[in-house]
Amino acid sequence: MANTFENTNLVTKIAVKEFRNAMQMLSKVDRQWDSSFKKVGSTIDIRRPVYFTANSGATFSAEDIQEAVVQLDLDQHKHVDFEITAVDMKLEIDEATTRYIRPAMIELAQQVETSIAAEYVNIGNFSGTAGTTPSTFLSVANAKAVLDQIGVPDDGETCGFFDPLASVALADGLKGVFPEKIASKAIERAAIGAYGGVDMLYKNNSLAMHTVGINTGTPLVNGASQNVTYAVATASKGWSQSLITDGWTNSTSDILLAGDVFTIAGVNSVNRRTRVSTGALQTFTVLSDAASGASTGPATLTISPPIITSGSFQTCDAAPADDAAITVKTGVGSAQHRQNMIFHKNAITVGMAPLDSPTAGADSAVESFDGISIAAVRQFDIANYKTKFRFDILYGVLTQNSEMAIRVTS
């Protein structure tokens, strides 16, 4: 039993290792686990970064510390279940790993990766042209330049993830940068290499496809001075505010969908450290589906980032003017486009927690290591003379610093 599939403790330890080997995006985000949370719906508190403004001269001028806490919900309980025969239970651990454990861990890791990719809707930074596959050095460099302009740390922790078509196109572009053999190897493997100022690019099959809202009409900001304070922007979960607009096609459901990105005329982004305008329009993401009303096509949008025009957490150089034009960047209505992602490690957090280990009528084990926790449970089915086996994970995903990430549309 020591080295067979019957040894649930050993199986669970191997499962954690195989899960780690199957990670790609998950290995590049902030990962946390907390042993005190074991139930679906529990939360982990995540503190947003604190920014200060510098003073001039010798006079002491204390600044109130604004330290917001956002909650990461452990709301994703995923598991892989299967039945095996008494013969299979006697398999040596190496064979059991190949036949059962590794495929199960690949599937669970895929579930987490899909959850990370779905966070694109919370990312307002946007680059590329909808309908055009990124394929050049500039496709990546322009996106990285946006992050550089707004002050995202250039500390070796920024990675990019591109769909297979974009990955092949980008790898082909390496022919003019690296020797042919290196470029060829990049095409064959998931890691394309450092490119366009991004520390490493990867081919990824989990990236989400975004569907654009109806997106018709001539949308405008409805009302001037729709900027908010940091306290208002962080009062509820997220990093957001409401924006009142009109000019959309009247009485239209899904005029915009969660993940649609737009700009507002006259509202530029600022470097988050220097608070100096970048001279480029700030891009905003819509956090929830929106419908337009009758008469003037009004729609109240929930957007991120919030429009903060002063102070330590300034995001924009000006509040929008009344009737400022809105331009949707994610494409024409109802079109679908893959959302590639480039992000700093601290942009997205994945929290995992160990589930309870059942003892009544089952053999189980829970293994936690390096921000990963997996439970394995097996129970004999006397009616069918088989053993039921399952692997479980409990996790949550939170885009805690959305401005440290950018989407590159295909």
C-alpha positions as CSV (number, residue, x, y, z in Angstrom):
1,M,0.0,0.0,0.0
2,A,2.9,2.3,0.7
3,N,3.4,3.3,-2.9
4,T,0.1,2.4,-4.5
5,F,-3.1,4.3,-5.2
6,E,-4.5,3.1,-1.9
7,N,-2.2,5.5,0.0
8,T,-4.4,8.6,0.0
9,N,-1.9,10.7,1.8
10,L,0.8,10.0,-0.8
11,V,-1.8,10.5,-3.6
12,T,-2.7,14.0,-2.2
13,K,1.0,15.0,-2.0
14,I,1.5,14.0,-5.6
15,A,-1.7,15.8,-6.6
16,V,-0.4,19.1,-5.3
17,K,2.8,18.6,-7.2
18,E,1.0,17.8,-10.4
19,F,-1.4,20.8,-9.9
20,R,1.6,23.1,-9.6
21,N,3.1,21.6,-12.8
22,A,-0.1,22.3,-14.6
23,M,-0.2,26.0,-13.6
24,Q,0.6,28.7,-16.1
25,M,-1.3,31.9,-15.4
26,L,-1.8,30.7,-11.8
27,S,1.9,30.7,-11.3
28,K,2.2,34.3,-12.2
29,V,-0.4,35.9,-9.9
30,D,-0.4,36.6,-6.2
31,R,-1.4,33.4,-4.4
32,Q,-2.7,33.1,-0.9
33,W,-4.3,30.5,1.3
34,D,-5.7,30.7,4.8
35,S,-6.3,27.6,6.9
36,S,-9.0,29.4,8.9
37,F,-11.4,29.5,6.0
38,K,-12.9,26.1,5.0
39,K,-16.4,26.8,3.8
40,V,-17.7,28.1,0.4
41,G,-18.6,31.7,0.8
42,S,-15.9,32.6,3.3
43,T,-13.7,35.6,2.6
44,I,-10.1,36.7,2.8
45,D,-9.4,40.4,3.4
46,I,-6.9,41.9,0.9
47,R,-5.5,45.3,1.6
48,R,-5.2,47.7,-1.4
49,P,-1.8,49.5,-1.7
50,V,-1.3,52.8,0.1
51,Y,-0.1,55.9,-1.8
52,F,1.2,59.1,-0.3
53,T,1.9,62.6,-1.7
54,A,5.1,64.4,-1.0
55,N,5.2,67.9,0.8
56,S,7.7,70.7,0.2
57,G,9.7,72.5,2.8
58,A,10.4,71.7,6.5
59,T,6.9,72.0,7.9
60,F,5.4,68.7,9.0
61,S,2.0,68.1,7.3
62,A,0.6,64.7,8.2
63,E,-1.5,63.0,5.5
64,D,-4.5,60.8,6.5
65,I,-3.7,57.2,5.6
66,Q,-6.4,55.8,3.3
67,E,-6.1,52.0,3.5
68,A,-8.9,50.2,1.8
69,V,-9.7,46.5,2.3
70,V,-11.4,44.5,-0.4
71,Q,-12.7,41.0,0.2
72,L,-11.7,37.9,-1.8
73,D,-14.7,35.5,-1.8
74,L,-13.9,31.8,-1.7
75,D,-16.8,31.0,-3.8
76,Q,-15.4,28.5,-6.3
77,H,-15.6,24.8,-5.3
78,K,-14.4,22.6,-8.1
79,H,-13.9,18.8,-8.0
80,V,-13.1,15.9,-10.3
81,D,-14.9,12.6,-9.6
82,F,-14.3,9.1,-10.9
83,E,-14.7,5.4,-10.0
84,I,-12.0,2.8,-10.1
85,T,-11.9,-0.9,-9.7
86,A,-10.2,-2.9,-7.0
87,V,-7.5,-3.8,-9.5
88,D,-6.8,-0.1,-10.2
89,M,-6.5,0.6,-6.5
90,K,-3.4,-1.6,-6.5
91,L,-1.7,0.4,-9.2
92,E,1.8,1.6,-8.4
93,I,1.8,5.3,-7.8
94,D,3.7,6.2,-10.9
95,E,1.2,4.5,-13.1
96,A,-1.7,5.9,-11.1
97,T,-0.3,9.4,-11.5
98,T,-0.1,9.0,-15.3
99,R,-3.6,7.5,-15.6
100,Y,-5.6,9.4,-13.0
101,I,-3.9,12.0,-10.8
102,R,-2.2,14.1,-13.6
103,P,-5.3,14.3,-15.8
104,A,-7.4,15.3,-12.8
105,M,-5.0,18.0,-11.7
106,I,-4.8,19.4,-15.3
107,E,-8.6,19.7,-15.3
108,L,-8.7,21.5,-11.9
109,A,-5.8,23.8,-12.8
110,Q,-7.7,24.6,-16.1
111,Q,-10.7,25.6,-14.0
112,V,-8.7,28.1,-12.0
113,E,-6.9,29.4,-15.1
114,T,-10.4,30.0,-16.7
115,S,-11.4,31.9,-13.6
116,I,-8.3,34.1,-13.9
117,A,-8.9,34.8,-17.6
118,A,-12.5,35.8,-16.8
119,E,-11.2,38.6,-14.7
120,Y,-10.5,40.6,-17.9
121,V,-13.9,42.3,-17.4
122,N,-12.4,44.2,-14.4
123,I,-9.4,45.5,-16.3
124,G,-9.8,48.9,-17.8
125,N,-6.4,49.3,-19.5
126,F,-6.9,48.3,-23.2
127,S,-4.7,48.0,-26.3
128,G,-4.9,46.8,-29.8
129,T,-7.6,47.0,-32.5
130,A,-10.7,44.8,-32.2
131,G,-10.6,42.3,-35.1
132,T,-6.9,42.4,-35.6
133,T,-4.6,39.7,-34.2
134,P,-1.6,41.1,-32.3
135,S,1.4,40.0,-34.3
136,T,4.2,42.5,-34.1
137,F,6.7,43.8,-31.6
138,L,4.6,47.0,-31.3
139,S,1.5,45.0,-30.4
140,V,3.2,44.0,-27.2
141,A,5.3,47.1,-26.7
142,N,2.4,49.5,-27.0
143,A,0.5,47.6,-24.3
144,K,3.5,47.6,-22.0
145,A,4.0,51.3,-22.7
146,V,0.5,51.9,-21.2
147,L,1.5,50.2,-18.0
148,D,4.8,52.1,-17.9
149,Q,3.1,55.4,-18.5
150,I,0.8,54.9,-15.5
151,G,3.6,53.8,-13.2
152,V,3.3,50.0,-13.0
153,P,6.6,48.7,-11.5
154,D,9.1,47.4,-14.0
155,D,10.5,44.8,-11.7
156,G,10.5,41.6,-13.6
157,E,7.1,40.5,-12.5
158,T,5.0,41.3,-15.6
159,C,4.0,38.5,-17.9
160,G,1.8,38.3,-21.0
161,F,-0.7,35.6,-22.1
162,F,-1.8,35.3,-25.7
163,D,-4.1,32.9,-27.5
164,P,-2.6,30.3,-29.9
165,L,-3.1,32.4,-33.1
166,A,-1.6,35.5,-31.6
167,S,1.2,33.4,-30.0
168,V,2.2,31.9,-33.4
169,A,2.2,35.4,-35.0
170,L,4.3,36.9,-32.2
171,A,6.7,33.9,-32.2
172,D,7.1,34.4,-36.0
173,G,8.0,38.0,-35.3
174,L,10.9,36.7,-33.2
175,K,12.7,35.7,-36.4
176,G,13.8,39.3,-36.8
177,V,14.9,39.6,-33.2
178,F,16.4,36.3,-32.2
179,P,18.3,33.5,-34.0
180,E,16.1,31.2,-36.1
181,K,16.6,28.2,-33.8
182,I,15.4,30.2,-30.8
183,A,12.4,31.5,-32.7
184,S,11.5,28.0,-33.9
185,K,11.7,26.6,-30.3
186,A,9.5,29.4,-29.1
187,I,6.8,28.4,-31.6
188,E,6.9,24.8,-30.4
189,R,6.6,25.6,-26.7
190,A,4.3,27.6,-24.5
191,A,6.9,30.2,-23.5
192,I,7.5,32.7,-26.4
193,G,10.1,34.7,-24.5
194,A,10.7,38.2,-23.3
195,Y,9.3,40.5,-25.9
196,G,8.3,44.2,-26.2
197,G,9.4,44.9,-22.7
198,V,7.3,42.2,-21.1
199,D,9.3,39.8,-19.0
200,M,7.9,36.6,-20.5
201,L,5.1,35.8,-22.9
202,Y,3.1,32.6,-22.9
203,K,0.7,30.8,-25.2
204,N,-2.5,30.2,-23.3
205,N,-5.7,28.3,-24.2
206,S,-7.8,29.7,-21.3
207,L,-8.2,33.3,-22.5
208,A,-11.7,34.6,-22.6
209,M,-13.7,35.6,-25.6
210,H,-15.5,38.9,-25.1
211,T,-18.9,39.6,-26.7
212,V,-19.5,43.3,-27.3
213,G,-22.8,44.9,-26.3
214,I,-25.3,46.2,-28.9
215,N,-23.2,49.4,-28.9
216,T,-25.4,51.7,-31.1
217,G,-26.3,55.4,-30.8
218,T,-24.2,58.4,-30.2
219,P,-23.3,58.1,-26.5
220,L,-22.4,61.1,-24.4
221,V,-21.7,61.8,-20.7
222,N,-24.9,63.1,-19.1
223,G,-23.8,65.7,-16.5
224,A,-20.5,67.3,-15.7
225,S,-18.1,66.7,-12.8
226,Q,-18.8,63.0,-12.4
227,N,-15.6,62.4,-10.5
228,V,-15.4,60.6,-7.1
229,T,-13.1,60.3,-4.1
230,Y,-11.0,57.4,-3.2
231,A,-13.3,56.7,-0.3
232,V,-16.3,56.5,-2.5
233,A,-14.5,54.4,-5.1
234,T,-13.5,51.8,-2.5
235,A,-16.7,51.9,-0.4
236,S,-18.0,48.7,-2.0
237,K,-16.2,45.7,-3.3
238,G,-14.1,46.7,-6.3
239,W,-12.6,49.8,-7.7
240,S,-15.5,51.5,-9.4
241,Q,-18.0,54.3,-9.7
242,S,-21.3,55.0,-11.6
243,L,-21.3,57.1,-14.7
244,I,-24.5,58.6,-16.1
245,T,-24.7,58.7,-19.8
246,D,-27.2,59.1,-22.6
247,G,-27.4,59.2,-26.4
248,W,-27.5,55.4,-26.8
249,T,-30.2,53.8,-29.0
250,N,-33.4,54.0,-27.0
251,S,-34.8,51.2,-24.9
252,T,-32.1,48.6,-25.7
253,S,-31.1,45.7,-23.5
254,D,-27.4,44.9,-23.3
255,I,-26.4,48.2,-24.9
256,L,-23.1,47.5,-23.3
257,L,-21.9,44.2,-21.7
258,A,-19.6,43.6,-18.8
259,G,-16.1,43.9,-20.2
260,D,-16.8,46.6,-22.8
261,V,-14.2,49.3,-22.9
262,F,-14.6,53.0,-23.8
263,T,-12.9,56.3,-23.6
264,I,-14.3,59.8,-22.7
265,A,-13.2,62.8,-24.7
266,G,-11.0,65.1,-22.7
267,V,-10.3,62.5,-19.9
268,N,-6.7,61.4,-19.9
269,S,-4.9,58.9,-17.7
270,V,-2.2,60.0,-15.2
271,N,0.9,58.4,-14.0
272,R,-0.2,56.9,-10.6
273,R,3.0,57.9,-8.9
274,T,3.7,61.4,-10.4
275,R,0.0,62.3,-11.0
276,V,1.1,63.9,-14.3
277,S,-1.1,63.4,-17.4
278,T,0.1,60.8,-19.9
279,G,-1.6,62.7,-22.7
280,A,-3.5,59.5,-23.6
281,L,-7.2,59.0,-23.1
282,Q,-8.0,56.8,-20.1
283,T,-9.8,53.6,-21.0
284,F,-12.6,52.4,-18.8
285,T,-14.2,49.0,-18.5
286,V,-17.9,48.4,-17.8
287,L,-18.3,46.1,-14.8
288,S,-21.9,45.0,-15.4
289,D,-24.3,44.7,-18.3
290,A,-26.2,47.9,-19.0
291,A,-29.5,48.7,-20.8
292,S,-30.6,52.0,-22.2
293,G,-33.9,53.7,-21.4
294,A,-36.4,55.5,-23.5
295,S,-36.5,59.1,-24.9
296,T,-32.8,60.1,-24.8
297,G,-31.2,56.7,-24.5
298,P,-30.0,57.1,-20.9
299,A,-27.8,54.4,-19.3
300,T,-26.0,54.4,-15.9
301,L,-22.8,52.5,-16.2
302,T,-20.7,50.9,-13.5
303,I,-17.1,51.6,-14.5
304,S,-13.5,51.0,-13.5
305,P,-11.2,52.7,-12.8
306,P,-13.1,55.4,-11.0
307,I,-12.5,59.0,-12.1
308,I,-10.4,60.5,-9.3
309,T,-8.9,63.9,-10.3
310,S,-6.8,64.8,-7.3
311,G,-4.9,63.3,-4.3
312,S,-2.7,60.3,-3.8
313,F,-4.9,58.0,-5.7
314,Q,-5.5,60.2,-8.8
315,T,-6.4,58.3,-11.9
316,C,-7.5,60.9,-14.4
317,D,-6.4,64.5,-15.3
318,A,-9.9,65.9,-15.5
319,A,-13.6,65.0,-14.8
320,P,-15.7,64.5,-17.9
321,A,-17.6,67.5,-19.3
322,D,-21.3,67.4,-19.9
323,D,-21.9,65.9,-23.4
324,A,-18.3,64.6,-23.7
325,A,-18.2,62.0,-26.4
326,I,-17.9,58.3,-25.5
327,T,-16.1,55.9,-27.8
328,V,-16.4,52.2,-27.4
329,K,-13.1,50.4,-28.1
330,T,-14.0,46.7,-27.8
331,G,-15.5,46.5,-31.3
332,V,-18.8,46.7,-33.2
333,G,-22.0,45.5,-31.6
334,S,-22.3,41.8,-30.9
335,A,-18.8,41.0,-32.3
336,Q,-16.6,38.6,-30.3
337,H,-12.9,39.1,-29.7
338,R,-10.3,37.2,-27.7
339,Q,-8.9,39.1,-24.7
340,N,-5.2,38.5,-24.3
341,M,-3.7,39.7,-21.0
342,I,-0.5,41.3,-19.7
343,F,-0.3,41.8,-16.0
344,H,2.0,42.4,-13.1
345,K,1.9,39.7,-10.4
346,N,0.2,41.9,-7.9
347,A,-2.8,42.7,-10.2
348,I,-4.7,39.5,-9.5
349,T,-4.9,37.4,-6.4
350,V,-6.0,33.8,-6.2
351,G,-6.8,32.6,-2.7
352,M,-7.2,28.9,-1.8
353,A,-8.2,27.3,1.4
354,P,-8.1,23.7,2.7
355,L,-11.5,22.0,2.8
356,D,-12.6,19.9,5.7
357,S,-11.2,16.4,5.7
358,P,-14.2,14.0,6.1
359,T,-13.7,11.1,8.4
360,A,-17.1,9.3,8.5
361,G,-17.0,6.3,6.2
362,A,-14.3,7.7,4.0
363,D,-10.5,7.8,3.7
364,S,-9.3,11.4,3.0
365,A,-6.3,13.7,3.1
366,V,-5.7,17.4,2.6
367,E,-2.4,18.8,1.4
368,S,-1.5,22.5,1.3
369,F,1.7,23.9,-0.1
370,D,2.9,27.1,-1.7
371,G,-0.6,28.7,-1.9
372,I,-2.3,25.5,-3.1
373,S,-4.6,23.2,-1.1
374,I,-6.1,20.0,-2.5
375,A,-8.4,17.5,-0.8
376,A,-8.6,13.9,-1.8
377,V,-11.4,11.6,-0.7
378,R,-12.0,7.9,-1.5
379,Q,-14.9,5.7,-0.4
380,F,-15.8,2.1,-1.3
381,D,-19.1,1.5,-3.1
382,I,-20.2,-1.8,-1.7
383,A,-23.2,-2.1,-4.2
384,N,-21.0,-1.9,-7.3
385,Y,-17.7,-3.1,-5.8
386,K,-15.9,0.0,-6.9
387,T,-14.1,2.8,-5.2
388,K,-15.3,6.3,-5.6
389,F,-12.6,8.9,-5.7
390,R,-12.6,12.7,-5.8
391,F,-10.2,15.6,-5.8
392,D,-11.5,19.0,-4.5
393,I,-10.3,22.6,-4.4
394,L,-11.8,25.7,-2.9
395,Y,-10.6,29.1,-4.2
396,G,-11.5,32.6,-5.1
397,V,-10.1,35.1,-7.6
398,L,-9.9,38.9,-7.2
399,T,-8.5,41.6,-9.4
400,Q,-7.2,43.7,-6.5
401,N,-5.0,46.1,-8.6
402,S,-6.7,46.3,-12.0
403,E,-4.5,49.1,-13.1
404,M,-1.5,46.8,-13.0
405,A,-2.9,44.8,-15.9
406,I,-3.9,45.5,-19.5
407,R,-5.9,43.6,-22.1
408,V,-4.6,43.2,-25.7
409,T,-7.6,42.5,-27.9
410,S,-7.5,40.1,-30.9
